Structures are given as structure tokens and as C-alpha cells.
Amino acid sequence: MKKMMLIMLTMVLAMVVSACSGDKTTTIEASKSAKEMADQMLKEVEQPDLMELSEEEMQNLYNIDPAKLEDFSVRVPMMNVKTNEIAIFKVKDEKDVADVEAAAKQRAENVMKQFEQYLPDQYENAKNHKIVVKGNYVLLVISDRADELIKVYDSFFEEK
């Protein structure tokens, strides 16, 4: 009888522990602001000259409501002969991450269309764009060195 009670108590305790551990959510946070991340990425991986966009310019190019963002940094070419671009968005609410990711995909499509008949090498560069989602962060990279830029970007994150 005591043995049966001990087994039942152990089972109940195991169920409680496993149920509680399921509630634990990990949040992914960056150690730097979006601007600091973009600055560091450009410092470590050489890119053509890029300029930072204002909130209004970002909204025009990406069609993202700035109210959905906690932070952002978008860098685009100074001259319209390159496709290189870095865009980092920290989304306020997790439910809006998919919308921001879709906006980044649309931006990449727009860049591809813009260069499709214009400069074939830049069209290929745009075709090979990368989008990375980490928690509430969305990154778009258009670069022939995208993997290197993403490696630097990944170094800014830690699970909490």
C-alpha cells in the first residue's frame, strides 16, 4: 500500500514538474540597438556606401507602420547602382512579426524587379537576399556577403 502511494505521489509530482516547465518562455533579446547592430555589421563586413533611412523613408520603402516597431535601422545604397541593403526591425508585439517579415520579403521582391532588366549582377545579388527572424527581430540582408553579415548579427543575441 505504501509502495503504491509512493508511486502515485511520484507520478503526480512528475506531471506537475513537466506542466510547469512547459510554461517557461524564452525571450530573445539583442545586446545592442538596431542602429548599433547595423553599425557593427558594416564595420566588420565591408559593404558599398550605405545611408540610413529616416522613419518616413523606411515607411515609404517597406510599407511598415512605425507604430508596430520598437526600434529599427535600415541602410540602403547611396547610389542606385547597387542592391546591397541591411534592415533590422525590432517589433513591439509578437503578433506583428509576420507582417514585418512579409514587408521585408516584399521589399526584396521590389529590389529584384527594379534591377531585373537594369544590372544583371545586382539582380543576382538581390535574388540571393536573406531574411532572418529571431524572436521579435526581423533582419533583411541583400549582399554578396550576407552569410558573414548574418554571423555578426547572430552574435548580438542571447536567450533569456
Sequence and secondary structure as in RCSB ss.txt:
>XXXX:A:sequence
MKKMMLIMLTMVLAMVVSACSGDKTTTIEASKSAKEMADQMLKEVEQPDLMELSEEEMQNLYNIDPAKLEDFSVR
VPMMNVKTNEIAIFKVKDEKDVADVEAAAKQRAENVMKQFEQYLPDQYENAKNHKIVVKGNYVLLVISDRADELI
KVYDSFFEEK
>XXXX:A:secstr
 HHHHHHHHHHHHHHHHHHHHHT    EEESS HHHHHHHHHHHS  S EEE  HHHHHHHH   GGGEEEEEEE
EESSTT   EEEEEEESSGGGHHHHHHHHHHHHHHHHHHHTTT HHHHHHHHT EEEEETTEEEEEESTTHHHHH
HHHHTTEEE 
